[in-house]
Amino acid sequence: MNMTSFIIDALGWIGSLILIIAYFQNSRNKINAQSPLYQFLNVLGSILLIVNTVYYGAYPSSVVNIVWVFIGLHYLNKYRKNEPVPASQN
């Protein structure tokens, strides 16, 4: 394994871990899905996974993560502008 592959693999694993942490903390009611922290973690984790999946040619996964990033950025932008974000319908 060369250094580039090692770095790309590490980024993919870190991205996966970030997404798992965000989901786990949301499931435990520690982070609200409508919170900026949750959206930021999803954006960051997905960006790292995009790097990994594009490098390895896993384009369907890349597309899912690209969409995930745009969703997160949309809501982070709403928070930045102090626009109302829909509350959970639980």
PDB file of N, CA, C and O in Angstrom, chain B, residues numbered from 101:
ATOM      1  N   MET B 101       0.854  -1.177   0.000  1.00  0.00           N
ATOM      2  CA  MET B 101       0.000   0.000   0.000  1.00  0.00           C
ATOM      3  C   MET B 101       0.897   1.236   0.000  1.00  0.00           C
ATOM      4  O   MET B 101       1.817   1.361   0.808  1.00  0.00           O
ATOM      5  N   ASN B 102       0.604   2.141  -0.926  1.00  0.00           N
ATOM      6  CA  ASN B 102       1.406   3.364  -0.960  1.00  0.00           C
ATOM      7  C   ASN B 102       0.816   4.396   0.008  1.00  0.00           C
ATOM      8  O   ASN B 102      -0.261   4.187   0.567  1.00  0.00           O
ATOM      9  N   MET B 103       1.523   5.495   0.197  1.00  0.00           N
ATOM     10  CA  MET B 103       1.119   6.520   1.159  1.00  0.00           C
ATOM     11  C   MET B 103      -0.215   7.171   0.776  1.00  0.00           C
ATOM     12  O   MET B 103      -1.041   7.461   1.641  1.00  0.00           O
ATOM     13  N   THR B 104      -0.418   7.396  -0.527  1.00  0.00           N
ATOM     14  CA  THR B 104      -1.675   8.012  -0.961  1.00  0.00           C
ATOM     15  C   THR B 104      -2.856   7.129  -0.600  1.00  0.00           C
ATOM     16  O   THR B 104      -3.849   7.619  -0.062  1.00  0.00           O
ATOM     17  N   SER B 105      -2.771   5.848  -0.885  1.00  0.00           N
ATOM     18  CA  SER B 105      -3.857   4.916  -0.548  1.00  0.00           C
ATOM     19  C   SER B 105      -4.098   4.875   0.954  1.00  0.00           C
ATOM     20  O   SER B 105      -5.241   4.809   1.409  1.00  0.00           O
ATOM     21  N   PHE B 106      -3.020   4.915   1.715  1.00  0.00           N
ATOM     22  CA  PHE B 106      -3.148   4.899   3.174  1.00  0.00           C
ATOM     23  C   PHE B 106      -3.915   6.131   3.660  1.00  0.00           C
ATOM     24  O   PHE B 106      -4.799   6.014   4.508  1.00  0.00           O
ATOM     25  N   ILE B 107      -3.584   7.300   3.131  1.00  0.00           N
ATOM     26  CA  ILE B 107      -4.253   8.543   3.526  1.00  0.00           C
ATOM     27  C   ILE B 107      -5.723   8.523   3.107  1.00  0.00           C
ATOM     28  O   ILE B 107      -6.599   8.906   3.882  1.00  0.00           O
ATOM     29  N   ILE B 108      -5.988   8.077   1.881  1.00  0.00           N
ATOM     30  CA  ILE B 108      -7.364   7.998   1.390  1.00  0.00           C
ATOM     31  C   ILE B 108      -8.178   7.031   2.241  1.00  0.00           C
ATOM     32  O   ILE B 108      -9.325   7.320   2.582  1.00  0.00           O
ATOM     33  N   ASP B 109      -7.595   5.887   2.586  1.00  0.00           N
ATOM     34  CA  ASP B 109      -8.282   4.932   3.453  1.00  0.00           C
ATOM     35  C   ASP B 109      -8.555   5.545   4.827  1.00  0.00           C
ATOM     36  O   ASP B 109      -9.651   5.398   5.367  1.00  0.00           O
ATOM     37  N   ALA B 110      -7.567   6.225   5.385  1.00  0.00           N
ATOM     38  CA  ALA B 110      -7.742   6.857   6.700  1.00  0.00           C
ATOM     39  C   ALA B 110      -8.855   7.895   6.655  1.00  0.00           C
ATOM     40  O   ALA B 110      -9.667   7.965   7.578  1.00  0.00           O
ATOM     41  N   LEU B 111      -8.907   8.703   5.596  1.00  0.00           N
ATOM     42  CA  LEU B 111      -9.966   9.700   5.471  1.00  0.00           C
ATOM     43  C   LEU B 111     -11.338   9.032   5.403  1.00  0.00           C
ATOM     44  O   LEU B 111     -12.295   9.511   6.011  1.00  0.00           O
ATOM     45  N   GLY B 112     -11.433   7.932   4.669  1.00  0.00           N
ATOM     46  CA  GLY B 112     -12.696   7.206   4.580  1.00  0.00           C
ATOM     47  C   GLY B 112     -13.129   6.653   5.928  1.00  0.00           C
ATOM     48  O   GLY B 112     -14.300   6.754   6.294  1.00  0.00           O
ATOM     49  N   TRP B 113     -12.198   6.072   6.664  1.00  0.00           N
ATOM     50  CA  TRP B 113     -12.528   5.529   7.986  1.00  0.00           C
ATOM     51  C   TRP B 113     -12.911   6.633   8.962  1.00  0.00           C
ATOM     52  O   TRP B 113     -13.843   6.469   9.749  1.00  0.00           O
ATOM     53  N   ILE B 114     -12.205   7.748   8.919  1.00  0.00           N
ATOM     54  CA  ILE B 114     -12.531   8.874   9.803  1.00  0.00           C
ATOM     55  C   ILE B 114     -13.912   9.424   9.448  1.00  0.00           C
ATOM     56  O   ILE B 114     -14.713   9.703  10.340  1.00  0.00           O
ATOM     57  N   GLY B 115     -14.195   9.583   8.161  1.00  0.00           N
ATOM     58  CA  GLY B 115     -15.515  10.044   7.734  1.00  0.00           C
ATOM     59  C   GLY B 115     -16.618   9.107   8.199  1.00  0.00           C
ATOM     60  O   GLY B 115     -17.656   9.555   8.684  1.00  0.00           O
ATOM     61  N   SER B 116     -16.394   7.809   8.052  1.00  0.00           N
ATOM     62  CA  SER B 116     -17.378   6.824   8.512  1.00  0.00           C
ATOM     63  C   SER B 116     -17.606   6.939  10.015  1.00  0.00           C
ATOM     64  O   SER B 116     -18.745   6.913  10.482  1.00  0.00           O
ATOM     65  N   LEU B 117     -16.527   7.063  10.757  1.00  0.00           N
ATOM     66  CA  LEU B 117     -16.628   7.180  12.210  1.00  0.00           C
ATOM     67  C   LEU B 117     -17.395   8.442  12.610  1.00  0.00           C
ATOM     68  O   LEU B 117     -18.222   8.396  13.521  1.00  0.00           O
ATOM     69  N   ILE B 118     -17.133   9.560  11.943  1.00  0.00           N
ATOM     70  CA  ILE B 118     -17.846  10.803  12.245  1.00  0.00           C
ATOM     71  C   ILE B 118     -19.340  10.633  12.005  1.00  0.00           C
ATOM     72  O   ILE B 118     -20.145  11.061  12.832  1.00  0.00           O
ATOM     73  N   LEU B 119     -19.726  10.019  10.891  1.00  0.00           N
ATOM     74  CA  LEU B 119     -21.147   9.806  10.602  1.00  0.00           C
ATOM     75  C   LEU B 119     -21.788   8.864  11.614  1.00  0.00           C
ATOM     76  O   LEU B 119     -22.927   9.080  12.028  1.00  0.00           O
ATOM     77  N   ILE B 120     -21.073   7.833  12.010  1.00  0.00           N
ATOM     78  CA  ILE B 120     -21.596   6.891  13.005  1.00  0.00           C
ATOM     79  C   ILE B 120     -21.781   7.589  14.353  1.00  0.00           C
ATOM     80  O   ILE B 120     -22.792   7.386  15.026  1.00  0.00           O
ATOM     81  N   ILE B 121     -20.817   8.401  14.739  1.00  0.00           N
ATOM     82  CA  ILE B 121     -20.927   9.145  16.008  1.00  0.00           C
ATOM     83  C   ILE B 121     -22.138  10.076  15.972  1.00  0.00           C
ATOM     84  O   ILE B 121     -22.905  10.130  16.934  1.00  0.00           O
ATOM     85  N   ALA B 122     -22.316  10.809  14.868  1.00  0.00           N
ATOM     86  CA  ALA B 122     -23.454  11.727  14.751  1.00  0.00           C
ATOM     87  C   ALA B 122     -24.769  10.957  14.861  1.00  0.00           C
ATOM     88  O   ALA B 122     -25.671  11.370  15.590  1.00  0.00           O
ATOM     89  N   TYR B 123     -24.878   9.857  14.153  1.00  0.00           N
ATOM     90  CA  TYR B 123     -26.110   9.063  14.178  1.00  0.00           C
ATOM     91  C   TYR B 123     -26.349   8.463  15.564  1.00  0.00           C
ATOM     92  O   TYR B 123     -27.473   8.482  16.065  1.00  0.00           O
ATOM     93  N   PHE B 124     -25.309   7.941  16.171  1.00  0.00           N
ATOM     94  CA  PHE B 124     -25.415   7.334  17.503  1.00  0.00           C
ATOM     95  C   PHE B 124     -25.839   8.379  18.535  1.00  0.00           C
ATOM     96  O   PHE B 124     -26.722   8.127  19.355  1.00  0.00           O
ATOM     97  N   GLN B 125     -25.213   9.539  18.490  1.00  0.00           N
ATOM     98  CA  GLN B 125     -25.549  10.598  19.450  1.00  0.00           C
ATOM     99  C   GLN B 125     -26.973  11.113  19.215  1.00  0.00           C
ATOM    100  O   GLN B 125     -27.670  11.460  20.169  1.00  0.00           O
ATOM    101  N   ASN B 126     -27.400  11.164  17.977  1.00  0.00           N
ATOM    102  CA  ASN B 126     -28.784  11.545  17.691  1.00  0.00           C
ATOM    103  C   ASN B 126     -29.744  10.485  18.224  1.00  0.00           C
ATOM    104  O   ASN B 126     -30.771  10.819  18.813  1.00  0.00           O
ATOM    105  N   SER B 127     -29.422   9.233  18.024  1.00  0.00           N
ATOM    106  CA  SER B 127     -30.279   8.145  18.500  1.00  0.00           C
ATOM    107  C   SER B 127     -30.381   8.133  20.021  1.00  0.00           C
ATOM    108  O   SER B 127     -31.394   7.704  20.573  1.00  0.00           O
ATOM    109  N   ARG B 128     -29.336   8.603  20.702  1.00  0.00           N
ATOM    110  CA  ARG B 128     -29.329   8.682  22.171  1.00  0.00           C
ATOM    111  C   ARG B 128     -29.931   9.994  22.681  1.00  0.00           C
ATOM    112  O   ARG B 128     -29.939  10.250  23.885  1.00  0.00           O
ATOM    113  N   ASN B 129     -30.436  10.827  21.758  1.00  0.00           N
ATOM    114  CA  ASN B 129     -30.979  12.149  22.095  1.00  0.00           C
ATOM    115  C   ASN B 129     -29.936  13.068  22.717  1.00  0.00           C
ATOM    116  O   ASN B 129     -30.268  13.917  23.543  1.00  0.00           O
ATOM    117  N   LYS B 130     -28.680  12.901  22.323  1.00  0.00           N
ATOM    118  CA  LYS B 130     -27.603  13.777  22.788  1.00  0.00           C
ATOM    119  C   LYS B 130     -27.354  14.912  21.804  1.00  0.00           C
ATOM    120  O   LYS B 130     -26.912  15.993  22.194  1.00  0.00           O
ATOM    121  N   ILE B 131     -27.640  14.665  20.523  1.00  0.00           N
ATOM    122  CA  ILE B 131     -27.534  15.687  19.482  1.00  0.00           C
ATOM    123  C   ILE B 131     -28.844  15.665  18.707  1.00  0.00           C
ATOM    124  O   ILE B 131     -29.270  14.616  18.223  1.00  0.00           O
ATOM    125  N   ASN B 132     -29.471  16.810  18.593  1.00  0.00           N
ATOM    126  CA  ASN B 132     -30.709  16.921  17.838  1.00  0.00           C
ATOM    127  C   ASN B 132     -30.391  16.939  16.344  1.00  0.00           C
ATOM    128  O   ASN B 132     -29.436  17.589  15.919  1.00  0.00           O
ATOM    129  N   ALA B 133     -31.180  16.234  15.557  1.00  0.00           N
ATOM    130  CA  ALA B 133     -30.945  16.175  14.110  1.00  0.00           C
ATOM    131  C   ALA B 133     -31.088  17.538  13.447  1.00  0.00           C
ATOM    132  O   ALA B 133     -30.570  17.743  12.349  1.00  0.00           O
ATOM    133  N   GLN B 134     -31.780  18.471  14.090  1.00  0.00           N
ATOM    134  CA  GLN B 134     -31.929  19.809  13.541  1.00  0.00           C
ATOM    135  C   GLN B 134     -30.845  20.770  14.042  1.00  0.00           C
ATOM    136  O   GLN B 134     -30.893  21.963  13.743  1.00  0.00           O
ATOM    137  N   SER B 135     -29.885  20.267  14.790  1.00  0.00           N
ATOM    138  CA  SER B 135     -28.849  21.142  15.345  1.00  0.00           C
ATOM    139  C   SER B 135     -27.723  21.378  14.341  1.00  0.00           C
ATOM    140  O   SER B 135     -27.445  20.530  13.493  1.00  0.00           O
ATOM    141  N   PRO B 136     -27.084  22.532  14.447  1.00  0.00           N
ATOM    142  CA  PRO B 136     -25.934  22.798  13.578  1.00  0.00           C
ATOM    143  C   PRO B 136     -24.808  21.770  13.763  1.00  0.00           C
ATOM    144  O   PRO B 136     -24.135  21.413  12.797  1.00  0.00           O
ATOM    145  N   LEU B 137     -24.603  21.299  14.988  1.00  0.00           N
ATOM    146  CA  LEU B 137     -23.545  20.308  15.227  1.00  0.00           C
ATOM    147  C   LEU B 137     -23.808  19.033  14.440  1.00  0.00           C
ATOM    148  O   LEU B 137     -22.897  18.491  13.815  1.00  0.00           O
ATOM    149  N   TYR B 138     -25.031  18.556  14.466  1.00  0.00           N
ATOM    150  CA  TYR B 138     -25.372  17.339  13.733  1.00  0.00           C
ATOM    151  C   TYR B 138     -25.151  17.538  12.236  1.00  0.00           C
ATOM    152  O   TYR B 138     -24.570  16.681  11.570  1.00  0.00           O
ATOM    153  N   GLN B 139     -25.613  18.668  11.711  1.00  0.00           N
ATOM    154  CA  GLN B 139     -25.438  18.953  10.284  1.00  0.00           C
ATOM    155  C   GLN B 139     -23.958  19.071   9.928  1.00  0.00           C
ATOM    156  O   GLN B 139     -23.527  18.565   8.891  1.00  0.00           O
ATOM    157  N   PHE B 140     -23.179  19.736  10.779  1.00  0.00           N
ATOM    158  CA  PHE B 140     -21.740  19.881  10.529  1.00  0.00           C
ATOM    159  C   PHE B 140     -21.055  18.515  10.498  1.00  0.00           C
ATOM    160  O   PHE B 140     -20.246  18.245   9.611  1.00  0.00           O
ATOM    161  N   LEU B 141     -21.378  17.658  11.460  1.00  0.00           N
ATOM    162  CA  LEU B 141     -20.763  16.328  11.488  1.00  0.00           C
ATOM    163  C   LEU B 141     -21.115  15.533  10.230  1.00  0.00           C
ATOM    164  O   LEU B 141     -20.270  14.820   9.689  1.00  0.00           O
ATOM    165  N   ASN B 142     -22.353  15.653   9.767  1.00  0.00           N
ATOM    166  CA  ASN B 142     -22.747  14.962   8.540  1.00  0.00           C
ATOM    167  C   ASN B 142     -22.004  15.507   7.327  1.00  0.00           C
ATOM    168  O   ASN B 142     -21.569  14.739   6.469  1.00  0.00           O
ATOM    169  N   VAL B 143     -21.857  16.821   7.250  1.00  0.00           N
ATOM    170  CA  VAL B 143     -21.125  17.421   6.125  1.00  0.00           C
ATOM    171  C   VAL B 143     -19.666  16.973   6.156  1.00  0.00           C
ATOM    172  O   VAL B 143     -19.131  16.535   5.138  1.00  0.00           O
ATOM    173  N   LEU B 144     -19.028  17.080   7.303  1.00  0.00           N
ATOM    174  CA  LEU B 144     -17.611  16.711   7.416  1.00  0.00           C
ATOM    175  C   LEU B 144     -17.388  15.233   7.099  1.00  0.00           C
ATOM    176  O   LEU B 144     -16.511  14.888   6.308  1.00  0.00           O
ATOM    177  N   GLY B 145     -18.179  14.373   7.714  1.00  0.00           N
ATOM    178  CA  GLY B 145     -18.042  12.938   7.459  1.00  0.00           C
ATOM    179  C   GLY B 145     -18.259  12.590   6.003  1.00  0.00           C
ATOM    180  O   GLY B 145     -17.535  11.768   5.440  1.00  0.00           O
ATOM    181  N   SER B 146     -19.258  13.214   5.386  1.00  0.00           N
ATOM    182  CA  SER B 146     -19.558  12.934   3.982  1.00  0.00           C
ATOM    183  C   SER B 146     -18.462  13.436   3.049  1.00  0.00           C
ATOM    184  O   SER B 146     -18.136  12.773   2.065  1.00  0.00           O
ATOM    185  N   ILE B 147     -17.895  14.594   3.349  1.00  0.00           N
ATOM    186  CA  ILE B 147     -16.793  15.097   2.514  1.00  0.00           C
ATOM    187  C   ILE B 147     -15.618  14.126   2.544  1.00  0.00           C
ATOM    188  O   ILE B 147     -15.019  13.839   1.508  1.00  0.00           O
ATOM    189  N   LEU B 148     -15.293  13.625   3.720  1.00  0.00           N
ATOM    190  CA  LEU B 148     -14.184  12.664   3.816  1.00  0.00           C
ATOM    191  C   LEU B 148     -14.506  11.384   3.052  1.00  0.00           C
ATOM    192  O   LEU B 148     -13.632  10.811   2.403  1.00  0.00           O
ATOM    193  N   LEU B 149     -15.747  10.939   3.126  1.00  0.00           N
ATOM    194  CA  LEU B 149     -16.138   9.745   2.372  1.00  0.00           C
ATOM    195  C   LEU B 149     -16.157   9.993   0.865  1.00  0.00           C
ATOM    196  O   LEU B 149     -15.870   9.084   0.085  1.00  0.00           O
ATOM    197  N   ILE B 150     -16.491  11.210   0.453  1.00  0.00           N
ATOM    198  CA  ILE B 150     -16.444  11.534  -0.982  1.00  0.00           C
ATOM    199  C   ILE B 150     -15.028  11.375  -1.515  1.00  0.00           C
ATOM    200  O   ILE B 150     -14.825  10.809  -2.589  1.00  0.00           O
ATOM    201  N   VAL B 151     -14.056  11.870  -0.773  1.00  0.00           N
ATOM    202  CA  VAL B 151     -12.657  11.734  -1.192  1.00  0.00           C
ATOM    203  C   VAL B 151     -12.323  10.256  -1.390  1.00  0.00           C
ATOM    204  O   VAL B 151     -11.716   9.875  -2.391  1.00  0.00           O
ATOM    205  N   ASN B 152     -12.725   9.437  -0.433  1.00  0.00           N
ATOM    206  CA  ASN B 152     -12.434   8.005  -0.485  1.00  0.00           C
ATOM    207  C   ASN B 152     -13.161   7.316  -1.632  1.00  0.00           C
ATOM    208  O   ASN B 152     -12.553   6.551  -2.380  1.00  0.00           O
ATOM    209  N   THR B 153     -14.447   7.578  -1.775  1.00  0.00           N
ATOM    210  CA  THR B 153     -15.228   6.851  -2.776  1.00  0.00           C
ATOM    211  C   THR B 153     -14.890   7.281  -4.204  1.00  0.00           C
ATOM    212  O   THR B 153     -14.905   6.455  -5.117  1.00  0.00           O
ATOM    213  N   VAL B 154     -14.588   8.550  -4.400  1.00  0.00           N
ATOM    214  CA  VAL B 154     -14.173   8.989  -5.742  1.00  0.00           C
ATOM    215  C   VAL B 154     -12.833   8.355  -6.098  1.00  0.00           C
ATOM    216  O   VAL B 154     -12.645   7.886  -7.221  1.00  0.00           O
ATOM    217  N   TYR B 155     -11.905   8.341  -5.152  1.00  0.00           N
ATOM    218  CA  TYR B 155     -10.590   7.754  -5.390  1.00  0.00           C
ATOM    219  C   TYR B 155     -10.709   6.295  -5.829  1.00  0.00           C
ATOM    220  O   TYR B 155      -9.999   5.847  -6.729  1.00  0.00           O
ATOM    221  N   TYR B 156     -11.621   5.555  -5.176  1.00  0.00           N
ATOM    222  CA  TYR B 156     -11.782   4.135  -5.488  1.00  0.00           C
ATOM    223  C   TYR B 156     -12.838   3.868  -6.557  1.00  0.00           C
ATOM    224  O   TYR B 156     -13.096   2.708  -6.880  1.00  0.00           O
ATOM    225  N   GLY B 157     -13.447   4.900  -7.108  1.00  0.00           N
ATOM    226  CA  GLY B 157     -14.416   4.722  -8.180  1.00  0.00           C
ATOM    227  C   GLY B 157     -15.767   4.201  -7.736  1.00  0.00           C
ATOM    228  O   GLY B 157     -16.507   3.634  -8.540  1.00  0.00           O
ATOM    229  N   ALA B 158     -16.097   4.384  -6.480  1.00  0.00           N
ATOM    230  CA  ALA B 158     -17.401   3.951  -5.960  1.00  0.00           C
ATOM    231  C   ALA B 158     -18.393   5.097  -6.130  1.00  0.00           C
ATOM    232  O   ALA B 158     -18.810   5.735  -5.164  1.00  0.00           O
ATOM    233  N   TYR B 159     -18.756   5.335  -7.383  1.00  0.00           N
ATOM    234  CA  TYR B 159     -19.533   6.524  -7.721  1.00  0.00           C
ATOM    235  C   TYR B 159     -20.944   6.560  -7.142  1.00  0.00           C
ATOM    236  O   TYR B 159     -21.391   7.640  -6.757  1.00  0.00           O
ATOM    237  N   PRO B 160     -21.670   5.453  -7.057  1.00  0.00           N
ATOM    238  CA  PRO B 160     -22.988   5.539  -6.409  1.00  0.00           C
ATOM    239  C   PRO B 160     -22.894   6.053  -4.962  1.00  0.00           C
ATOM    240  O   PRO B 160     -23.703   6.876  -4.534  1.00  0.00           O
ATOM    241  N   SER B 161     -21.917   5.566  -4.237  1.00  0.00           N
ATOM    242  CA  SER B 161     -21.707   6.047  -2.869  1.00  0.00           C
ATOM    243  C   SER B 161     -21.276   7.509  -2.865  1.00  0.00           C
ATOM    244  O   SER B 161     -21.674   8.276  -1.987  1.00  0.00           O
ATOM    245  N   SER B 162     -20.469   7.892  -3.839  1.00  0.00           N
ATOM    246  CA  SER B 162     -20.042   9.290  -3.950  1.00  0.00           C
ATOM    247  C   SER B 162     -21.243  10.201  -4.133  1.00  0.00           C
ATOM    248  O   SER B 162     -21.327  11.255  -3.503  1.00  0.00           O
ATOM    249  N   VAL B 163     -22.173   9.801  -4.992  1.00  0.00           N
ATOM    250  CA  VAL B 163     -23.358  10.625  -5.264  1.00  0.00           C
ATOM    251  C   VAL B 163     -24.189  10.785  -3.989  1.00  0.00           C
ATOM    252  O   VAL B 163     -24.642  11.886  -3.675  1.00  0.00           O
ATOM    253  N   VAL B 164     -24.386   9.698  -3.265  1.00  0.00           N
ATOM    254  CA  VAL B 164     -25.150   9.783  -2.011  1.00  0.00           C
ATOM    255  C   VAL B 164     -24.488  10.779  -1.058  1.00  0.00           C
ATOM    256  O   VAL B 164     -25.167  11.603  -0.446  1.00  0.00           O
ATOM    257  N   ASN B 165     -23.180  10.701  -0.936  1.00  0.00           N
ATOM    258  CA  ASN B 165     -22.475  11.602  -0.025  1.00  0.00           C
ATOM    259  C   ASN B 165     -22.470  13.044  -0.518  1.00  0.00           C
ATOM    260  O   ASN B 165     -22.502  13.970   0.293  1.00  0.00           O
ATOM    261  N   ILE B 166     -22.431  13.247  -1.810  1.00  0.00           N
ATOM    262  CA  ILE B 166     -22.506  14.608  -2.351  1.00  0.00           C
ATOM    263  C   ILE B 166     -23.874  15.214  -2.023  1.00  0.00           C
ATOM    264  O   ILE B 166     -23.958  16.367  -1.599  1.00  0.00           O
ATOM    265  N   VAL B 167     -24.932  14.445  -2.217  1.00  0.00           N
ATOM    266  CA  VAL B 167     -26.276  14.920  -1.871  1.00  0.00           C
ATOM    267  C   VAL B 167     -26.353  15.211  -0.375  1.00  0.00           C
ATOM    268  O   VAL B 167     -26.925  16.222   0.033  1.00  0.00           O
ATOM    269  N   TRP B 168     -25.782  14.334   0.437  1.00  0.00           N
ATOM    270  CA  TRP B 168     -25.759  14.485   1.899  1.00  0.00           C
ATOM    271  C   TRP B 168     -25.086  15.803   2.280  1.00  0.00           C
ATOM    272  O   TRP B 168     -25.558  16.509   3.171  1.00  0.00           O
ATOM    273  N   VAL B 169     -23.988  16.133   1.608  1.00  0.00           N
ATOM    274  CA  VAL B 169     -23.270  17.383   1.877  1.00  0.00           C
ATOM    275  C   VAL B 169     -24.152  18.582   1.536  1.00  0.00           C
ATOM    276  O   VAL B 169     -24.235  19.528   2.319  1.00  0.00           O
ATOM    277  N   PHE B 170     -24.811  18.553   0.380  1.00  0.00           N
ATOM    278  CA  PHE B 170     -25.658  19.683  -0.002  1.00  0.00           C
ATOM    279  C   PHE B 170     -26.825  19.879   0.960  1.00  0.00           C
ATOM    280  O   PHE B 170     -27.195  21.014   1.261  1.00  0.00           O
ATOM    281  N   ILE B 171     -27.398  18.795   1.438  1.00  0.00           N
ATOM    282  CA  ILE B 171     -28.474  18.908   2.423  1.00  0.00           C
ATOM    283  C   ILE B 171     -27.941  19.559   3.693  1.00  0.00           C
ATOM    284  O   ILE B 171     -28.543  20.498   4.213  1.00  0.00           O
ATOM    285  N   GLY B 172     -26.822  19.064   4.189  1.00  0.00           N
ATOM    286  CA  GLY B 172     -26.238  19.629   5.406  1.00  0.00           C
ATOM    287  C   GLY B 172     -25.856  21.084   5.237  1.00  0.00           C
ATOM    288  O   GLY B 172     -26.106  21.898   6.126  1.00  0.00           O
ATOM    289  N   LEU B 173     -25.249  21.425   4.100  1.00  0.00           N
ATOM    290  CA  LEU B 173     -24.864  22.818   3.865  1.00  0.00           C
ATOM    291  C   LEU B 173     -26.086  23.726   3.770  1.00  0.00           C
ATOM    292  O   LEU B 173     -26.049  24.868   4.229  1.00  0.00           O
ATOM    293  N   HIS B 174     -27.159  23.227   3.180  1.00  0.00           N
ATOM    294  CA  HIS B 174     -28.405  24.006   3.093  1.00  0.00           C
ATOM    295  C   HIS B 174     -28.884  24.393   4.491  1.00  0.00           C
ATOM    296  O   HIS B 174     -29.211  25.553   4.742  1.00  0.00           O
ATOM    297  N   TYR B 175     -28.925  23.417   5.396  1.00  0.00           N
ATOM    298  CA  TYR B 175     -29.417  23.704   6.748  1.00  0.00           C
ATOM    299  C   TYR B 175     -28.407  24.497   7.569  1.00  0.00           C
ATOM    300  O   TYR B 175     -28.808  25.322   8.390  1.00  0.00           O
ATOM    301  N   LEU B 176     -27.124  24.273   7.374  1.00  0.00           N
ATOM    302  CA  LEU B 176     -26.133  25.111   8.057  1.00  0.00           C
ATOM    303  C   LEU B 176     -26.257  26.562   7.605  1.00  0.00           C
ATOM    304  O   LEU B 176     -26.087  27.480   8.408  1.00  0.00           O
ATOM    305  N   ASN B 177     -26.552  26.771   6.330  1.00  0.00           N
ATOM    306  CA  ASN B 177     -26.756  28.123   5.818  1.00  0.00           C
ATOM    307  C   ASN B 177     -27.999  28.761   6.447  1.00  0.00           C
ATOM    308  O   ASN B 177     -27.995  29.954   6.750  1.00  0.00           O
ATOM    309  N   LYS B 178     -29.053  27.978   6.642  1.00  0.00           N
ATOM    310  CA  LYS B 178     -30.257  28.491   7.302  1.00  0.00           C
ATOM    311  C   LYS B 178     -29.937  28.908   8.744  1.00  0.00           C
ATOM    312  O   LYS B 178     -30.414  29.942   9.213  1.00  0.00           O
ATOM    313  N   TYR B 179     -29.134  28.108   9.441  1.00  0.00           N
ATOM    314  CA  TYR B 179     -28.737  28.469  10.811  1.00  0.00           C
ATOM    315  C   TYR B 179     -27.941  29.767  10.804  1.00  0.00           C
ATOM    316  O   TYR B 179     -28.141  30.635  11.653  1.00  0.00           O
ATOM    317  N   ARG B 180     -27.044  29.886   9.846  1.00  0.00           N
ATOM    318  CA  ARG B 180     -26.196  31.070   9.756  1.00  0.00           C
ATOM    319  C   ARG B 180     -27.032  32.324   9.532  1.00  0.00           C
ATOM    320  O   ARG B 180     -26.714  33.392  10.054  1.00  0.00           O
ATOM    321  N   LYS B 181     -28.091  32.189   8.761  1.00  0.00           N
ATOM    322  CA  LYS B 181     -28.968  33.327   8.470  1.00  0.00           C
ATOM    323  C   LYS B 181     -30.067  33.500   9.516  1.00  0.00           C
ATOM    324  O   LYS B 181     -30.908  34.391   9.397  1.00  0.00           O
ATOM    325  N   ASN B 182     -30.059  32.644  10.546  1.00  0.00           N
ATOM    326  CA  ASN B 182     -31.087  32.659  11.599  1.00  0.00           C
ATOM    327  C   ASN B 182     -32.489  32.437  11.055  1.00  0.00           C
ATOM    328  O   ASN B 182     -33.458  32.986  11.579  1.00  0.00           O
ATOM    329  N   GLU B 183     -32.596  31.634  10.006  1.00  0.00           N
ATOM    330  CA  GLU B 183     -33.904  31.274   9.465  1.00  0.00           C
ATOM    331  C   GLU B 183     -34.453  30.097  10.258  1.00  0.00           C
ATOM    332  O   GLU B 183     -33.689  29.269  10.755  1.00  0.00           O
ATOM    333  N   PRO B 184     -35.771  30.020  10.377  1.00  0.00           N
ATOM    334  CA  PRO B 184     -36.347  28.892  11.114  1.00  0.00           C
ATOM    335  C   PRO B 184     -36.062  27.558  10.419  1.00  0.00           C
ATOM    336  O   PRO B 184     -36.137  27.439   9.196  1.00  0.00           O
ATOM    337  N   VAL B 185     -35.741  26.582  11.228  1.00  0.00           N
ATOM    338  CA  VAL B 185     -35.501  25.224  10.725  1.00  0.00           C
ATOM    339  C   VAL B 185     -36.646  24.362  11.256  1.00  0.00           C
ATOM    340  O   VAL B 185     -36.961  24.433  12.444  1.00  0.00           O
ATOM    341  N   PRO B 186     -37.272  23.554  10.408  1.00  0.00           N
ATOM    342  CA  PRO B 186     -38.411  22.765  10.859  1.00  0.00           C
ATOM    343  C   PRO B 186     -38.057  21.880  12.055  1.00  0.00           C
ATOM    344  O   PRO B 186     -37.007  21.239  12.087  1.00  0.00           O
ATOM    345  N   ALA B 187     -38.951  21.863  13.026  1.00  0.00           N
ATOM    346  CA  ALA B 187     -38.754  21.004  14.202  1.00  0.00           C
ATOM    347  C   ALA B 187     -39.123  19.573  13.848  1.00  0.00           C
ATOM    348  O   ALA B 187     -39.842  19.319  12.882  1.00  0.00           O
ATOM    349  N   SER B 188     -38.620  18.649  14.645  1.00  0.00           N
ATOM    350  CA  SER B 188     -38.938  17.247  14.447  1.00  0.00           C
ATOM    351  C   SER B 188     -40.437  17.015  14.615  1.00  0.00           C
ATOM    352  O   SER B 188     -41.076  17.655  15.450  1.00  0.00           O
ATOM    353  N   GLN B 189     -40.990  16.117  13.838  1.00  0.00           N
ATOM    354  CA  GLN B 189     -42.417  15.803  13.881  1.00  0.00           C
ATOM    355  C   GLN B 189     -42.719  14.600  14.753  1.00  0.00           C
ATOM    356  O   GLN B 189     -43.706  13.905  14.513  1.00  0.00           O
ATOM    357  N   ASN B 190     -41.900  14.333  15.755  1.00  0.00           N
ATOM    358  CA  ASN B 190     -42.078  13.141  16.611  1.00  0.00           C
ATOM    359  C   ASN B 190     -43.322  13.250  17.420  1.00  0.00           C
ATOM    360  O   ASN B 190     -43.636  12.347  18.195  1.00  0.00           O
TER     361      ASN B 190
END
